[in-house]
């Protein structure tokens, strides 16, 4: 009996901590997005982008390194625009803003789900469905964020390079898909647990 009470107390504590974290992200992400949006309208606000070294020239003359050390010909270097235009600042904003909004929406739904788990039985069909919805939002939303980021980086690089534009598709799509898989897996686990409990209830 005492062990059951302690286990419930431990579970409740972790649910509260997870909900608090999700709520924090839900509130913080839009605030950061708003701050970045305001900064984007400020002249000379920083605009930085990694450019591939294979599209650059003059790297063999880089100083400050010992003989035998060269710039990676297949690497990237970070460049800053000293006086970015409004269009450049908007393109730079597009590389981060969609991801922040998606994080806020995922955190909002998770906080709501964790609140329901605190107030009642978390192992329900509704919980499994909500996790599946979050998984779909993460996967399809992550794909959209990734595409928007790639397009924005491509457009911004075209304004910085004299040799064309750089296409960098190795951004965070895999991370979004990984989180979507985790949410979906937890949803299926809970759905299976609910089904097994229903089967046991019919037997008893």
C-alpha positions, 0 to 999 in steps of 0.5 A: 500500500505504501509503495503504491502511494509513493509511486503515485506521488513520484509519478505526479511529481514528474507529471507536474515537472513535465507540464511546467517544462512544456508550459515554459516552452509554450510561453517562451517560444512565442516571446523569442519569436516576437523579439526576433521579429522586432529585431528584424525591423531594426536597421543593421541588426545581425544577419548571419549565414553559413556558406559552403567553402566550395563556393568561396575563393581566396581561402588558400591565403587565410592566415593565423594558422600553422603550415599544413592547416587549411580551410576544409574545402567541403566545409562551411564558414559563417558570414555576417552582412554588415548592413543587411537590407529589410529583405535580407533581414526577413529571409534570415527571420524565416530561417528560425521563426517557423520552427519557434511557432511549431515548438510552441504549438507542440508544447501547448498540446503536450502541456494540455495533455499532461494536465489531463494526465494529472487530473485523471487516468492518463491511460485512455484512448483520448490520450493515445489519439492526442499523442497521434495528433501531436506526432502528425503535427510534428512530422508534417509541421517539421517538414514545412519548417524544414522546407521554409528554412531551406528556401530562406537560406537559399534565397539569402545565400543568393544575396551574399554569393557572387557565384550563385546560391547555396542549397543546404538541405542538411538541416533539422528535418531528421530531428522533427521526424525523430520526435514525431516517431517518439510521440507516435510510439508512445501513443501506440503504447498507451493504446495497446495498454488501454486495449489490454486493460479492457480485455482483462476487465472482460475476463474478470 
